[in-house]
């Protein structure tokens, strides 16, 4: 499911308000692709059988178009949960 239309701007505003640099920490360029889908970072306890569905950290990702670095941000830490708003698909 695509993220809501206005989500990208709200997300970028949060990063700006928190002093996150626009430039990639690896190559120092500002050339990002925003992944317009939620990313679920799975949490796994390797000492037990894997549970399905696995608990996860709801996240969003940005990919540096120059070096491929993937920035992954916790939506909860940025106070962006629950995600609300319309999508491109209506
Ligand atoms: Zn980079």
PDB file of the backbone (N, CA, C, O) and the ligand in Angstrom, with CONECT records:
HET     ZN  A 101       1
ATOM      1  N   UNK A   1       0.845  -1.191   0.000  1.00  0.00           N
ATOM      2  CA  UNK A   1       0.000   0.000   0.000  1.00  0.00           C
ATOM      3  C   UNK A   1       0.878   1.239   0.000  1.00  0.00           C
ATOM      4  O   UNK A   1       1.806   1.355   0.801  1.00  0.00           O
ATOM      5  N   UNK A   2       0.581   2.156  -0.898  1.00  0.00           N
ATOM      6  CA  UNK A   2       1.355   3.390  -0.965  1.00  0.00           C
ATOM      7  C   UNK A   2       1.091   4.249   0.261  1.00  0.00           C
ATOM      8  O   UNK A   2       0.019   4.192   0.862  1.00  0.00           O
ATOM      9  N   UNK A   3       2.077   5.036   0.615  1.00  0.00           N
ATOM     10  CA  UNK A   3       1.915   5.969   1.717  1.00  0.00           C
ATOM     11  C   UNK A   3       1.001   7.108   1.271  1.00  0.00           C
ATOM     12  O   UNK A   3       0.897   7.376   0.074  1.00  0.00           O
ATOM     13  N   UNK A   4       0.334   7.784   2.217  1.00  0.00           N
ATOM     14  CA  UNK A   4      -0.565   8.881   1.847  1.00  0.00           C
ATOM     15  C   UNK A   4       0.173   9.969   1.065  1.00  0.00           C
ATOM     16  O   UNK A   4       1.391  10.121   1.164  1.00  0.00           O
ATOM     17  N   UNK A   5      -0.608  10.719   0.284  1.00  0.00           N
ATOM     18  CA  UNK A   5      -0.032  11.745  -0.587  1.00  0.00           C
ATOM     19  C   UNK A   5       0.836  12.743   0.164  1.00  0.00           C
ATOM     20  O   UNK A   5       1.890  13.152  -0.323  1.00  0.00           O
ATOM     21  N   UNK A   6       0.383  13.134   1.362  1.00  0.00           N
ATOM     22  CA  UNK A   6       1.104  14.185   2.084  1.00  0.00           C
ATOM     23  C   UNK A   6       2.147  13.623   3.049  1.00  0.00           C
ATOM     24  O   UNK A   6       2.798  14.376   3.773  1.00  0.00           O
ATOM     25  N   UNK A   7       2.300  12.306   3.058  1.00  0.00           N
ATOM     26  CA  UNK A   7       3.185  11.708   4.055  1.00  0.00           C
ATOM     27  C   UNK A   7       4.639  12.114   3.860  1.00  0.00           C
ATOM     28  O   UNK A   7       5.330  12.431   4.828  1.00  0.00           O
ATOM     29  N   UNK A   8       5.110  12.107   2.611  1.00  0.00           N
ATOM     30  CA  UNK A   8       6.517  12.403   2.354  1.00  0.00           C
ATOM     31  C   UNK A   8       6.903  13.761   2.934  1.00  0.00           C
ATOM     32  O   UNK A   8       7.957  13.899   3.555  1.00  0.00           O
ATOM     33  N   UNK A   9       6.045  14.765   2.729  1.00  0.00           N
ATOM     34  CA  UNK A   9       6.371  16.096   3.233  1.00  0.00           C
ATOM     35  C   UNK A   9       6.368  16.122   4.758  1.00  0.00           C
ATOM     36  O   UNK A   9       7.237  16.747   5.366  1.00  0.00           O
ATOM     37  N   UNK A  10       5.395  15.445   5.385  1.00  0.00           N
ATOM     38  CA  UNK A  10       5.375  15.390   6.862  1.00  0.00           C
ATOM     39  C   UNK A  10       6.627  14.694   7.395  1.00  0.00           C
ATOM     40  O   UNK A  10       7.213  15.128   8.387  1.00  0.00           O
ATOM     41  N   UNK A  11       7.025  13.627   6.738  1.00  0.00           N
ATOM     42  CA  UNK A  11       8.225  12.891   7.128  1.00  0.00           C
ATOM     43  C   UNK A  11       9.464  13.780   6.999  1.00  0.00           C
ATOM     44  O   UNK A  11      10.268  13.859   7.927  1.00  0.00           O
ATOM     45  N   UNK A  12       9.617  14.436   5.875  1.00  0.00           N
ATOM     46  CA  UNK A  12      10.791  15.291   5.662  1.00  0.00           C
ATOM     47  C   UNK A  12      10.804  16.463   6.645  1.00  0.00           C
ATOM     48  O   UNK A  12      11.866  16.879   7.106  1.00  0.00           O
ATOM     49  N   UNK A  13       9.620  16.992   6.964  1.00  0.00           N
ATOM     50  CA  UNK A  13       9.549  18.066   7.965  1.00  0.00           C
ATOM     51  C   UNK A  13      10.045  17.572   9.318  1.00  0.00           C
ATOM     52  O   UNK A  13      10.764  18.287  10.016  1.00  0.00           O
ATOM     53  N   UNK A  14       9.662  16.347   9.692  1.00  0.00           N
ATOM     54  CA  UNK A  14      10.125  15.786  10.965  1.00  0.00           C
ATOM     55  C   UNK A  14      11.644  15.673  10.982  1.00  0.00           C
ATOM     56  O   UNK A  14      12.286  16.028  11.971  1.00  0.00           O
ATOM     57  N   UNK A  15      12.216  15.182   9.896  1.00  0.00           N
ATOM     58  CA  UNK A  15      13.674  15.049   9.852  1.00  0.00           C
ATOM     59  C   UNK A  15      14.342  16.415   9.980  1.00  0.00           C
ATOM     60  O   UNK A  15      15.331  16.567  10.697  1.00  0.00           O
ATOM     61  N   UNK A  16      13.794  17.406   9.278  1.00  0.00           N
ATOM     62  CA  UNK A  16      14.365  18.753   9.313  1.00  0.00           C
ATOM     63  C   UNK A  16      14.280  19.320  10.728  1.00  0.00           C
ATOM     64  O   UNK A  16      15.237  19.909  11.230  1.00  0.00           O
ATOM     65  N   UNK A  17      13.111  19.134  11.372  1.00  0.00           N
ATOM     66  CA  UNK A  17      12.923  19.664  12.724  1.00  0.00           C
ATOM     67  C   UNK A  17      13.868  19.012  13.728  1.00  0.00           C
ATOM     68  O   UNK A  17      14.185  19.603  14.761  1.00  0.00           O
ATOM     69  N   UNK A  18      14.315  17.805  13.429  1.00  0.00           N
ATOM     70  CA  UNK A  18      15.188  17.071  14.344  1.00  0.00           C
ATOM     71  C   UNK A  18      16.662  17.209  13.977  1.00  0.00           C
ATOM     72  O   UNK A  18      17.518  16.570  14.589  1.00  0.00           O
ATOM     73  N   UNK A  19      16.957  18.034  12.989  1.00  0.00           N
ATOM     74  CA  UNK A  19      18.348  18.331  12.651  1.00  0.00           C
ATOM     75  C   UNK A  19      19.050  17.271  11.833  1.00  0.00           C
ATOM     76  O   UNK A  19      20.278  17.199  11.834  1.00  0.00           O
ATOM     77  N   UNK A  20      18.271  16.429  11.120  1.00  0.00           N
ATOM     78  CA  UNK A  20      18.885  15.402  10.287  1.00  0.00           C
ATOM     79  C   UNK A  20      19.458  16.042   9.026  1.00  0.00           C
ATOM     80  O   UNK A  20      18.780  16.824   8.359  1.00  0.00           O
ATOM     81  N   UNK A  21      20.682  15.716   8.707  1.00  0.00           N
ATOM     82  CA  UNK A  21      21.346  16.272   7.522  1.00  0.00           C
ATOM     83  C   UNK A  21      20.694  15.778   6.246  1.00  0.00           C
ATOM     84  O   UNK A  21      20.298  14.616   6.154  1.00  0.00           O
ATOM     85  N   UNK A  22      20.582  16.669   5.250  1.00  0.00           N
ATOM     86  CA  UNK A  22      20.070  16.268   3.937  1.00  0.00           C
ATOM     87  C   UNK A  22      21.067  15.407   3.183  1.00  0.00           C
ATOM     88  O   UNK A  22      20.689  14.610   2.325  1.00  0.00           O
ATOM     89  N   UNK A  23      22.343  15.571   3.508  1.00  0.00           N
ATOM     90  CA  UNK A  23      23.367  14.891   2.723  1.00  0.00           C
ATOM     91  C   UNK A  23      23.597  13.464   3.232  1.00  0.00           C
ATOM     92  O   UNK A  23      23.540  13.194   4.432  1.00  0.00           O
ATOM     93  N   UNK A  24      23.851  12.590   2.311  1.00  0.00           N
ATOM     94  CA  UNK A  24      24.139  11.197   2.629  1.00  0.00           C
ATOM     95  C   UNK A  24      25.374  11.114   3.515  1.00  0.00           C
ATOM     96  O   UNK A  24      26.386  11.759   3.240  1.00  0.00           O
ATOM     97  N   UNK A  25      25.290  10.319   4.579  1.00  0.00           N
ATOM     98  CA  UNK A  25      26.397  10.189   5.507  1.00  0.00           C
ATOM     99  C   UNK A  25      27.574   9.413   4.920  1.00  0.00           C
ATOM    100  O   UNK A  25      28.663   9.425   5.495  1.00  0.00           O
ATOM    101  N   UNK A  26      27.376   8.739   3.789  1.00  0.00           N
ATOM    102  CA  UNK A  26      28.454   7.968   3.178  1.00  0.00           C
ATOM    103  C   UNK A  26      29.142   8.720   2.048  1.00  0.00           C
ATOM    104  O   UNK A  26      30.370   8.716   1.973  1.00  0.00           O
ATOM    105  N   UNK A  27      28.378   9.369   1.162  1.00  0.00           N
ATOM    106  CA  UNK A  27      28.986  10.001  -0.014  1.00  0.00           C
ATOM    107  C   UNK A  27      28.803  11.517  -0.026  1.00  0.00           C
ATOM    108  O   UNK A  27      29.314  12.196  -0.917  1.00  0.00           O
ATOM    109  N   UNK A  28      28.079  12.047   0.954  1.00  0.00           N
ATOM    110  CA  UNK A  28      27.891  13.486   1.141  1.00  0.00           C
ATOM    111  C   UNK A  28      27.107  14.154   0.016  1.00  0.00           C
ATOM    112  O   UNK A  28      27.210  15.368  -0.161  1.00  0.00           O
ATOM    113  N   UNK A  29      26.329  13.392  -0.744  1.00  0.00           N
ATOM    114  CA  UNK A  29      25.481  13.998  -1.763  1.00  0.00           C
ATOM    115  C   UNK A  29      24.037  14.057  -1.266  1.00  0.00           C
ATOM    116  O   UNK A  29      23.640  13.309  -0.372  1.00  0.00           O
ATOM    117  N   UNK A  30      23.263  14.961  -1.865  1.00  0.00           N
ATOM    118  CA  UNK A  30      21.855  15.093  -1.536  1.00  0.00           C
ATOM    119  C   UNK A  30      21.042  14.682  -2.753  1.00  0.00           C
ATOM    120  O   UNK A  30      20.599  15.530  -3.529  1.00  0.00           O
ATOM    121  N   UNK A  31      20.851  13.392  -2.916  1.00  0.00           N
ATOM    122  CA  UNK A  31      20.196  12.837  -4.101  1.00  0.00           C
ATOM    123  C   UNK A  31      19.480  11.553  -3.688  1.00  0.00           C
ATOM    124  O   UNK A  31      20.011  10.452  -3.835  1.00  0.00           O
ATOM    125  N   UNK A  32      18.259  11.719  -3.166  1.00  0.00           N
ATOM    126  CA  UNK A  32      17.562  10.611  -2.529  1.00  0.00           C
ATOM    127  C   UNK A  32      16.343  10.159  -3.313  1.00  0.00           C
ATOM    128  O   UNK A  32      15.647  10.969  -3.926  1.00  0.00           O
ATOM    129  N   UNK A  33      16.091   8.855  -3.287  1.00  0.00           N
ATOM    130  CA  UNK A  33      14.821   8.291  -3.717  1.00  0.00           C
ATOM    131  C   UNK A  33      14.043   7.933  -2.457  1.00  0.00           C
ATOM    132  O   UNK A  33      14.560   7.248  -1.575  1.00  0.00           O
ATOM    133  N   UNK A  34      12.811   8.395  -2.377  1.00  0.00           N
ATOM    134  CA  UNK A  34      11.941   8.094  -1.251  1.00  0.00           C
ATOM    135  C   UNK A  34      11.130   6.858  -1.600  1.00  0.00           C
ATOM    136  O   UNK A  34      10.462   6.822  -2.634  1.00  0.00           O
ATOM    137  N   UNK A  35      11.186   5.847  -0.745  1.00  0.00           N
ATOM    138  CA  UNK A  35      10.421   4.623  -0.985  1.00  0.00           C
ATOM    139  C   UNK A  35       8.987   4.874  -0.529  1.00  0.00           C
ATOM    140  O   UNK A  35       8.723   5.017   0.665  1.00  0.00           O
ATOM    141  N   UNK A  36       8.064   4.926  -1.489  1.00  0.00           N
ATOM    142  CA  UNK A  36       6.687   5.328  -1.195  1.00  0.00           C
ATOM    143  C   UNK A  36       5.827   4.161  -0.697  1.00  0.00           C
ATOM    144  O   UNK A  36       4.639   4.075  -1.008  1.00  0.00           O
ATOM    145  N   UNK A  37       6.432   3.285   0.063  1.00  0.00           N
ATOM    146  CA  UNK A  37       5.740   2.160   0.701  1.00  0.00           C
ATOM    147  C   UNK A  37       6.314   2.030   2.103  1.00  0.00           C
ATOM    148  O   UNK A  37       7.470   2.380   2.344  1.00  0.00           O
ATOM    149  N   UNK A  38       5.502   1.525   3.026  1.00  0.00           N
ATOM    150  CA  UNK A  38       6.034   1.251   4.346  1.00  0.00           C
ATOM    151  C   UNK A  38       7.014   0.087   4.301  1.00  0.00           C
ATOM    152  O   UNK A  38       6.893  -0.802   3.458  1.00  0.00           O
ATOM    153  N   UNK A  39       7.979   0.095   5.204  1.00  0.00           N
ATOM    154  CA  UNK A  39       8.947  -0.996   5.323  1.00  0.00           C
ATOM    155  C   UNK A  39       8.822  -1.572   6.726  1.00  0.00           C
ATOM    156  O   UNK A  39       8.890  -0.831   7.707  1.00  0.00           O
ATOM    157  N   UNK A  40       8.637  -2.900   6.836  1.00  0.00           N
ATOM    158  CA  UNK A  40       8.533  -3.548   8.138  1.00  0.00           C
ATOM    159  C   UNK A  40       9.856  -4.228   8.464  1.00  0.00           C
ATOM    160  O   UNK A  40      10.223  -5.227   7.845  1.00  0.00           O
ATOM    161  N   UNK A  41      10.563  -3.677   9.442  1.00  0.00           N
ATOM    162  CA  UNK A  41      11.828  -4.273   9.868  1.00  0.00           C
ATOM    163  C   UNK A  41      11.514  -5.378  10.864  1.00  0.00           C
ATOM    164  O   UNK A  41      11.095  -5.105  11.989  1.00  0.00           O
ATOM    165  N   UNK A  42      11.715  -6.623  10.453  1.00  0.00           N
ATOM    166  CA  UNK A  42      11.340  -7.761  11.294  1.00  0.00           C
ATOM    167  C   UNK A  42      12.208  -7.858  12.530  1.00  0.00           C
ATOM    168  O   UNK A  42      13.412  -7.607  12.480  1.00  0.00           O
ATOM    169  N   UNK A  43      11.584  -8.225  13.650  1.00  0.00           N
ATOM    170  CA  UNK A  43      12.281  -8.489  14.898  1.00  0.00           C
ATOM    171  C   UNK A  43      12.243  -9.991  15.110  1.00  0.00           C
ATOM    172  O   UNK A  43      11.166 -10.585  15.152  1.00  0.00           O
ATOM    173  N   UNK A  44      13.397 -10.606  15.244  1.00  0.00           N
ATOM    174  CA  UNK A  44      13.475 -12.055  15.322  1.00  0.00           C
ATOM    175  C   UNK A  44      14.212 -12.471  16.588  1.00  0.00           C
ATOM    176  O   UNK A  44      15.287 -11.959  16.901  1.00  0.00           O
ATOM    177  N   UNK A  45      13.606 -13.416  17.309  1.00  0.00           N
ATOM    178  CA  UNK A  45      14.265 -14.042  18.455  1.00  0.00           C
ATOM    179  C   UNK A  45      14.836 -15.365  17.960  1.00  0.00           C
ATOM    180  O   UNK A  45      14.092 -16.324  17.755  1.00  0.00           O
ATOM    181  N   UNK A  46      16.132 -15.423  17.769  1.00  0.00           N
ATOM    182  CA  UNK A  46      16.745 -16.612  17.176  1.00  0.00           C
ATOM    183  C   UNK A  46      16.799 -17.792  18.137  1.00  0.00           C
ATOM    184  O   UNK A  46      17.167 -18.898  17.742  1.00  0.00           O
ATOM    185  N   UNK A  47      16.435 -17.563  19.403  1.00  0.00           N
ATOM    186  CA  UNK A  47      16.478 -18.659  20.373  1.00  0.00           C
ATOM    187  C   UNK A  47      15.201 -19.498  20.338  1.00  0.00           C
ATOM    188  O   UNK A  47      15.146 -20.564  20.952  1.00  0.00           O
ATOM    189  N   UNK A  48      14.173 -19.026  19.624  1.00  0.00           N
ATOM    190  CA  UNK A  48      12.916 -19.769  19.560  1.00  0.00           C
ATOM    191  C   UNK A  48      12.508 -19.931  18.110  1.00  0.00           C
ATOM    192  O   UNK A  48      13.154 -19.400  17.206  1.00  0.00           O
ATOM    193  N   UNK A  49      11.438 -20.663  17.897  1.00  0.00           N
ATOM    194  CA  UNK A  49      10.914 -20.784  16.540  1.00  0.00           C
ATOM    195  C   UNK A  49      10.418 -19.437  16.052  1.00  0.00           C
ATOM    196  O   UNK A  49       9.891 -18.636  16.824  1.00  0.00           O
ATOM    197  N   UNK A  50      10.590 -19.202  14.790  1.00  0.00           N
ATOM    198  CA  UNK A  50      10.152 -17.941  14.205  1.00  0.00           C
ATOM    199  C   UNK A  50       8.624 -17.886  14.221  1.00  0.00           C
ATOM    200  O   UNK A  50       7.954 -18.838  13.821  1.00  0.00           O
ATOM    201  N   UNK A  51       8.092 -16.767  14.685  1.00  0.00           N
ATOM    202  CA  UNK A  51       6.644 -16.586  14.701  1.00  0.00           C
ATOM    203  C   UNK A  51       6.199 -15.890  13.408  1.00  0.00           C
ATOM    204  O   UNK A  51       6.877 -15.001  12.893  1.00  0.00           O
ATOM    205  N   UNK A  52       5.060 -16.314  12.912  1.00  0.00           N
ATOM    206  CA  UNK A  52       4.480 -15.683  11.729  1.00  0.00           C
ATOM    207  C   UNK A  52       3.118 -15.126  12.108  1.00  0.00           C
ATOM    208  O   UNK A  52       2.304 -15.920  12.580  1.00  0.00           O
ATOM    209  N   UNK A  53       2.785 -13.877  11.958  1.00  0.00           N
ATOM    210  CA  UNK A  53       3.703 -12.857  11.470  1.00  0.00           C
ATOM    211  C   UNK A  53       4.673 -12.439  12.560  1.00  0.00           C
ATOM    212  O   UNK A  53       4.358 -12.492  13.749  1.00  0.00           O
ATOM    213  N   UNK A  54       5.835 -12.032  12.143  1.00  0.00           N
ATOM    214  CA  UNK A  54       6.843 -11.565  13.073  1.00  0.00           C
ATOM    215  C   UNK A  54       6.500 -10.157  13.545  1.00  0.00           C
ATOM    216  O   UNK A  54       5.949  -9.357  12.788  1.00  0.00           O
ATOM    217  N   UNK A  55       6.834  -9.857  14.812  1.00  0.00           N
ATOM    218  CA  UNK A  55       6.731  -8.459  15.214  1.00  0.00           C
ATOM    219  C   UNK A  55       7.714  -7.637  14.395  1.00  0.00           C
ATOM    220  O   UNK A  55       8.753  -8.139  13.964  1.00  0.00           O
ATOM    221  N   UNK A  56       7.379  -6.379  14.185  1.00  0.00           N
ATOM    222  CA  UNK A  56       8.268  -5.562  13.355  1.00  0.00           C
ATOM    223  C   UNK A  56       8.255  -4.110  13.787  1.00  0.00           C
ATOM    224  O   UNK A  56       7.390  -3.677  14.548  1.00  0.00           O
ATOM    225  N   UNK A  57       9.213  -3.376  13.296  1.00  0.00           N
ATOM    226  CA  UNK A  57       9.307  -1.937  13.519  1.00  0.00           C
ATOM    227  C   UNK A  57       8.816  -1.252  12.253  1.00  0.00           C
ATOM    228  O   UNK A  57       9.482  -1.333  11.221  1.00  0.00           O
ATOM    229  N   UNK A  58       7.646  -0.567  12.302  1.00  0.00           N
ATOM    230  CA  UNK A  58       7.169   0.141  11.111  1.00  0.00           C
ATOM    231  C   UNK A  58       8.144   1.255  10.744  1.00  0.00           C
ATOM    232  O   UNK A  58       8.496   2.088  11.580  1.00  0.00           O
ATOM    233  N   UNK A  59       8.568   1.260   9.503  1.00  0.00           N
ATOM    234  CA  UNK A  59       9.646   2.155   9.084  1.00  0.00           C
ATOM    235  C   UNK A  59       9.379   2.716   7.690  1.00  0.00           C
ATOM    236  O   UNK A  59       8.517   2.236   6.953  1.00  0.00           O
ATOM    237  N   UNK A  60      10.139   3.736   7.363  1.00  0.00           N
ATOM    238  CA  UNK A  60      10.184   4.225   5.988  1.00  0.00           C
ATOM    239  C   UNK A  60      11.645   4.318   5.569  1.00  0.00           C
ATOM    240  O   UNK A  60      12.532   4.487   6.405  1.00  0.00           O
ATOM    241  N   UNK A  61      11.885   4.206   4.268  1.00  0.00           N
ATOM    242  CA  UNK A  61      13.245   4.143   3.754  1.00  0.00           C
ATOM    243  C   UNK A  61      13.483   5.188   2.688  1.00  0.00           C
ATOM    244  O   UNK A  61      12.588   5.543   1.919  1.00  0.00           O
ATOM    245  N   UNK A  62      14.715   5.671   2.662  1.00  0.00           N
ATOM    246  CA  UNK A  62      15.209   6.531   1.599  1.00  0.00           C
ATOM    247  C   UNK A  62      16.481   5.875   1.054  1.00  0.00           C
ATOM    248  O   UNK A  62      17.279   5.328   1.815  1.00  0.00           O
ATOM    249  N   UNK A  63      16.663   5.933  -0.270  1.00  0.00           N
ATOM    250  CA  UNK A  63      17.828   5.315  -0.893  1.00  0.00           C
ATOM    251  C   UNK A  63      18.648   6.391  -1.597  1.00  0.00           C
ATOM    252  O   UNK A  63      18.118   7.162  -2.397  1.00  0.00           O
ATOM    253  N   UNK A  64      19.933   6.438  -1.296  1.00  0.00           N
ATOM    254  CA  UNK A  64      20.826   7.390  -1.964  1.00  0.00           C
ATOM    255  C   UNK A  64      21.020   6.941  -3.407  1.00  0.00           C
ATOM    256  O   UNK A  64      21.470   5.826  -3.669  1.00  0.00           O
ATOM    257  N   UNK A  65      20.672   7.828  -4.343  1.00  0.00           N
ATOM    258  CA  UNK A  65      20.803   7.489  -5.762  1.00  0.00           C
ATOM    259  C   UNK A  65      22.251   7.414  -6.215  1.00  0.00           C
ATOM    260  O   UNK A  65      22.534   6.874  -7.285  1.00  0.00           O
ATOM    261  N   UNK A  66      23.183   7.951  -5.411  1.00  0.00           N
ATOM    262  CA  UNK A  66      24.585   7.922  -5.804  1.00  0.00           C
ATOM    263  C   UNK A  66      25.294   6.663  -5.329  1.00  0.00           C
ATOM    264  O   UNK A  66      25.947   5.986  -6.123  1.00  0.00           O
ATOM    265  N   UNK A  67      25.172   6.334  -4.028  1.00  0.00           N
ATOM    266  CA  UNK A  67      25.957   5.220  -3.487  1.00  0.00           C
ATOM    267  C   UNK A  67      25.116   4.034  -3.039  1.00  0.00           C
ATOM    268  O   UNK A  67      25.664   2.990  -2.685  1.00  0.00           O
ATOM    269  N   UNK A  68      23.794   4.177  -3.049  1.00  0.00           N
ATOM    270  CA  UNK A  68      22.942   3.054  -2.679  1.00  0.00           C
ATOM    271  C   UNK A  68      22.705   2.899  -1.198  1.00  0.00           C
ATOM    272  O   UNK A  68      22.022   1.962  -0.784  1.00  0.00           O
ATOM    273  N   UNK A  69      23.244   3.784  -0.387  1.00  0.00           N
ATOM    274  CA  UNK A  69      22.992   3.745   1.052  1.00  0.00           C
ATOM    275  C   UNK A  69      21.490   3.806   1.306  1.00  0.00           C
ATOM    276  O   UNK A  69      20.784   4.617   0.705  1.00  0.00           O
ATOM    277  N   UNK A  70      21.007   2.944   2.200  1.00  0.00           N
ATOM    278  CA  UNK A  70      19.600   2.944   2.578  1.00  0.00           C
ATOM    279  C   UNK A  70      19.465   3.514   3.973  1.00  0.00           C
ATOM    280  O   UNK A  70      20.019   2.971   4.930  1.00  0.00           O
ATOM    281  N   UNK A  71      18.736   4.599   4.091  1.00  0.00           N
ATOM    282  CA  UNK A  71      18.386   5.166   5.389  1.00  0.00           C
ATOM    283  C   UNK A  71      17.029   4.596   5.787  1.00  0.00           C
ATOM    284  O   UNK A  71      16.079   4.614   5.005  1.00  0.00           O
ATOM    285  N   UNK A  72      16.957   4.090   7.014  1.00  0.00           N
ATOM    286  CA  UNK A  72      15.724   3.497   7.514  1.00  0.00           C
ATOM    287  C   UNK A  72      15.320   4.229   8.782  1.00  0.00           C
ATOM    288  O   UNK A  72      16.116   4.349   9.714  1.00  0.00           O
ATOM    289  N   UNK A  73      14.080   4.721   8.823  1.00  0.00           N
ATOM    290  CA  UNK A  73      13.605   5.545   9.935  1.00  0.00           C
ATOM    291  C   UNK A  73      12.405   4.880  10.603  1.00  0.00           C
ATOM    292  O   UNK A  73      11.483   4.413   9.934  1.00  0.00           O
ATOM    293  N   UNK A  74      12.434   4.848  11.928  1.00  0.00           N
ATOM    294  CA  UNK A  74      11.304   4.324  12.703  1.00  0.00           C
ATOM    295  C   UNK A  74      10.180   5.353  12.717  1.00  0.00           C
ATOM    296  O   UNK A  74      10.376   6.489  13.148  1.00  0.00           O
ATOM    297  N   UNK A  75       8.997   4.949  12.240  1.00  0.00           N
ATOM    298  CA  UNK A  75       7.857   5.866  12.237  1.00  0.00           C
ATOM    299  C   UNK A  75       7.416   6.212  13.647  1.00  0.00           C
ATOM    300  O   UNK A  75       6.995   7.339  13.906  1.00  0.00           O
ATOM    301  N   UNK A  76       7.506   5.258  14.558  1.00  0.00           N
ATOM    302  CA  UNK A  76       7.110   5.511  15.936  1.00  0.00           C
ATOM    303  C   UNK A  76       7.992   6.562  16.600  1.00  0.00           C
ATOM    304  O   UNK A  76       7.493   7.444  17.299  1.00  0.00           O
ATOM    305  N   UNK A  77       9.287   6.470  16.385  1.00  0.00           N
ATOM    306  CA  UNK A  77      10.207   7.427  16.989  1.00  0.00           C
ATOM    307  C   UNK A  77       9.971   8.837  16.466  1.00  0.00           C
ATOM    308  O   UNK A  77      10.239   9.820  17.158  1.00  0.00           O
ATOM    309  N   UNK A  78       9.468   8.927  15.240  1.00  0.00           N
ATOM    310  CA  UNK A  78       9.195  10.237  14.638  1.00  0.00           C
ATOM    311  C   UNK A  78       7.759  10.709  14.893  1.00  0.00           C
ATOM    312  O   UNK A  78       7.332  11.731  14.356  1.00  0.00           O
ATOM    313  N   UNK A  79       7.017   9.954  15.718  1.00  0.00           N
ATOM    314  CA  UNK A  79       5.619  10.288  16.027  1.00  0.00           C
ATOM    315  C   UNK A  79       4.757  10.381  14.771  1.00  0.00           C
ATOM    316  O   UNK A  79       3.890  11.248  14.662  1.00  0.00           O
ATOM    317  N   UNK A  80       5.007   9.480  13.828  1.00  0.00           N
ATOM    318  CA  UNK A  80       4.248   9.488  12.569  1.00  0.00           C
ATOM    319  C   UNK A  80       3.264   8.320  12.485  1.00  0.00           C
ATOM    320  O   UNK A  80       2.711   8.041  11.421  1.00  0.00           O
ATOM    321  N   UNK A  81       3.049   7.639  13.617  1.00  0.00           N
ATOM    322  CA  UNK A  81       2.054   6.559  13.655  1.00  0.00           C
ATOM    323  C   UNK A  81       0.828   7.008  14.440  1.00  0.00           C
ATOM    324  O   UNK A  81       0.976   7.773  15.393  1.00  0.00           O
ATOM    325  N   UNK A  82      -0.381   6.565  14.078  1.00  0.00           N
ATOM    326  CA  UNK A  82      -0.663   5.782  12.876  1.00  0.00           C
ATOM    327  C   UNK A  82      -0.601   6.659  11.635  1.00  0.00           C
ATOM    328  O   UNK A  82      -0.808   7.871  11.701  1.00  0.00           O
ATOM    329  N   UNK A  83      -0.312   6.026  10.500  1.00  0.00           N
ATOM    330  CA  UNK A  83      -0.274   6.760   9.237  1.00  0.00           C
ATOM    331  C   UNK A  83      -1.711   7.001   8.799  1.00  0.00           C
ATOM    332  O   UNK A  83      -2.504   6.067   8.686  1.00  0.00           O
ATOM    333  N   UNK A  84      -2.030   8.253   8.556  1.00  0.00           N
ATOM    334  CA  UNK A  84      -3.386   8.610   8.133  1.00  0.00           C
ATOM    335  C   UNK A  84      -3.308   9.459   6.876  1.00  0.00           C
ATOM    336  O   UNK A  84      -2.288  10.079   6.576  1.00  0.00           O
ATOM    337  N   UNK A  85      -4.434   9.467   6.145  1.00  0.00           N
ATOM    338  CA  UNK A  85      -4.503  10.286   4.950  1.00  0.00           C
ATOM    339  C   UNK A  85      -4.792   9.444   3.735  1.00  0.00           C
ATOM    340  O   UNK A  85      -4.736   8.216   3.790  1.00  0.00           O
ATOM    341  N   UNK A  86      -5.104  10.109   2.628  1.00  0.00           N
ATOM    342  CA  UNK A  86      -5.450   9.422   1.398  1.00  0.00           C
ATOM    343  C   UNK A  86      -4.215   8.903   0.705  1.00  0.00           C
ATOM    344  O   UNK A  86      -3.095   9.327   0.990  1.00  0.00           O
ATOM    345  N   UNK A  87      -4.436   7.972  -0.217  1.00  0.00           N
ATOM    346  CA  UNK A  87      -3.332   7.426  -1.002  1.00  0.00           C
ATOM    347  C   UNK A  87      -3.503   7.846  -2.452  1.00  0.00           C
ATOM    348  O   UNK A  87      -4.538   8.387  -2.841  1.00  0.00           O
ATOM    349  N   UNK A  88      -2.470   7.586  -3.243  1.00  0.00           N
ATOM    350  CA  UNK A  88      -2.541   7.866  -4.668  1.00  0.00           C
ATOM    351  C   UNK A  88      -3.643   7.048  -5.327  1.00  0.00           C
ATOM    352  O   UNK A  88      -4.213   7.443  -6.344  1.00  0.00           O
ATOM    353  N   UNK A  89      -3.926   5.902  -4.725  1.00  0.00           N
ATOM    354  CA  UNK A  89      -4.932   5.006  -5.320  1.00  0.00           C
ATOM    355  C   UNK A  89      -6.345   5.363  -4.901  1.00  0.00           C
ATOM    356  O   UNK A  89      -7.299   4.726  -5.348  1.00  0.00           O
ATOM    357  N   UNK A  90      -6.497   6.362  -4.058  1.00  0.00           N
ATOM    358  CA  UNK A  90      -7.822   6.766  -3.627  1.00  0.00           C
ATOM    359  C   UNK A  90      -8.160   6.152  -2.373  1.00  0.00           C
ATOM    360  O   UNK A  90      -9.252   6.379  -1.850  1.00  0.00           O
TER     361      UNK A  90
HETATM  362 ZN    ZN A 101      25.275   8.207  -0.719  1.00  0.00          ZN
END
